[in-house]
Amino acid sequence: MTISITVIRGDGDLQGEDIVDPMLSDTPAAIARGTQEINANTPIEPVTLETTYRAGLRVGQSVRVEDTVRGVDWVGVIVGLSHVFSGPTLYTKLEVERPV
């Protein structure tokens, strides 16, 4: 059985290598493997963000950032998380990796 899935990210102008693996026996497994390959081969930019305290965030979670300075929204993955007191205020500091 051959599974063929076309994936388009970004501008869709770069094609990756075909994945050939006899262990991929169904579509969900093929999609998961393709996602992993794309993520492993996508250049990333580390970004540090600080915001008011946010409960419920966790490492590995995707976050959508509204960048009002650049006028764009982007999605990244939290790779580091800490909470910091500054005077009487509690802040959440996020280390996020975003695809470029």
C-alpha positions as CSV (number, residue, x, y, z in Angstrom):
1,M,0.0,0.0,0.0
2,T,1.3,3.4,-0.9
3,I,0.2,6.6,0.9
4,S,0.7,9.9,-0.8
5,I,0.2,13.1,1.1
6,T,0.9,16.6,-0.2
7,V,1.8,19.2,2.4
8,I,2.1,22.9,1.8
9,R,3.6,25.3,4.4
10,G,4.5,28.9,4.1
11,D,4.6,30.0,0.4
12,G,4.6,26.3,-0.7
13,D,7.6,26.8,-2.9
14,L,9.9,24.3,-1.3
15,Q,9.5,20.6,-1.8
16,G,11.1,18.1,0.6
17,E,12.3,14.6,0.0
18,D,9.8,11.8,-0.3
19,I,9.4,9.7,2.8
20,V,9.6,6.0,2.1
21,D,9.0,3.8,5.2
22,P,7.3,0.4,5.1
23,M,6.2,0.9,8.7
24,L,3.8,3.7,7.7
25,S,0.7,1.6,7.3
26,D,-2.1,4.1,7.6
27,T,-2.8,7.8,6.9
28,P,-2.6,9.1,10.5
29,A,0.8,7.6,10.9
30,A,2.0,9.1,7.6
31,I,0.7,12.5,8.6
32,A,2.4,12.4,12.0
33,R,5.7,11.3,10.3
34,G,5.4,14.1,7.7
35,T,4.7,16.7,10.4
36,Q,7.7,15.5,12.3
37,E,10.0,15.7,9.2
38,I,8.7,19.2,8.4
39,N,9.2,20.5,11.9
40,A,12.7,19.0,12.1
41,N,13.7,20.7,8.9
42,T,12.1,24.1,9.4
43,P,14.5,26.9,10.5
44,I,13.4,28.4,13.8
45,E,13.9,31.7,15.6
46,P,14.0,31.7,19.4
47,V,11.9,34.5,20.9
48,T,11.6,35.6,24.5
49,L,8.3,37.1,25.5
50,E,7.1,38.5,28.8
51,T,3.5,39.1,29.6
52,T,1.3,39.4,32.6
53,Y,0.8,36.2,34.6
54,R,-0.8,33.4,32.5
55,A,-1.9,30.3,34.2
56,G,-2.3,27.0,32.4
57,L,0.6,27.4,29.9
58,R,2.9,24.5,29.4
59,V,6.1,23.6,27.5
60,G,5.2,22.0,24.1
61,Q,2.1,24.1,23.8
62,S,1.5,26.1,20.6
63,V,0.8,29.8,21.1
64,R,-0.4,32.5,18.7
65,V,1.3,35.8,19.1
66,E,-0.1,39.1,17.8
67,D,2.9,41.2,17.0
68,T,1.5,44.7,16.9
69,V,5.0,46.2,16.2
70,R,5.5,44.3,13.0
71,G,1.8,44.0,12.2
72,V,1.8,40.2,11.8
73,D,0.5,37.3,13.8
74,W,2.6,34.1,14.2
75,V,2.4,30.7,15.9
76,G,5.3,29.3,17.9
77,V,5.9,26.5,20.4
78,I,6.7,27.1,24.1
79,V,10.1,25.6,24.9
80,G,10.7,27.4,28.2
81,L,8.4,28.9,30.8
82,S,9.0,30.8,34.1
83,H,7.1,33.1,36.4
84,V,8.8,36.2,37.7
85,F,7.9,38.6,40.4
86,S,8.7,42.3,39.7
87,G,7.6,44.4,42.6
88,P,4.0,43.5,43.4
89,T,3.3,42.1,39.9
90,L,3.7,38.5,38.7
91,Y,4.8,38.0,35.1
92,T,5.1,35.0,32.8
93,K,8.3,34.7,30.8
94,L,8.1,32.5,27.7
95,E,10.8,31.1,25.5
96,V,9.2,30.4,22.2
97,E,10.5,28.9,19.0
98,R,8.9,30.3,15.8
99,P,9.3,29.1,12.3
100,V,11.0,31.6,9.9
